[in-house]
Amino acid sequence: MAASNSVPSNIHISTHPCLRAKLSQLRSRDANARETKALVHEIALIVAVEALASELKSVSSGTDRGYCSWISFEEQRTDGSPGQAETPLGAQYTTEAIHPSVALVPILRSGLGMLEALQTLLPEPVPVHHLGLYREPTTLQPVEYYNNLPYHRAPLSSSAHPEIAILLDPIIATGGTSVAAIQTLLEWGVKKVVVIAVLASEGGLVRAAKEGGADAQVEIWVGGCDQEVTDQGMIKPGMGDVGDRLFLAIGK
């Protein structure tokens, strides 16, 4: 279930023992929708902890409520002094928050199963934008059917625009859907795309990791990696269609 040593350096495959055990449970055909939802959430949370520990940094903030994603860091800290707050015992402490600004972008449908995990982990609410993509059954090419990225916003220099888009895509099989989503986000104007996935094929990972060329800021964090993809574009052994399993839409 491990990738070869030839994968690009911007691919990060978790080796967490608890995650690997949960991934094994998620593969089972006997896991019902409630169990599937819980396992996707728990695996996403572990991968997200590893990803955000690398992609974000802690900074002094001007409030004990943490970082407000819709207000720029510079606007929140204008006096150059460390943020101070008070404990219930009256002791002073320096407040900390995360930086840079982020937005969450789940791919419909299955990415919704990971959304709560990221919202739980982040210390403050952040914008959530949705991309709807499905894979055409014959060609296996991605087709976009929904996009609510706020293109009408102010210029990219505006503090309201996130610096990092965190793309939630549980399964990266052929990589086509992830590539299309990454391209859309880079064209939207984010400085970096961080992909968080539950399971991927090695070929799909490599394809997604190369999107945008050598200068693109793309990092992919994934719970596990399988080698094979079937002619129908499914990872083998994989875990089936996660969206169908989450929403009881098997056989639609």
Disulfide bonds with the S-S distance in Angstrom:
none
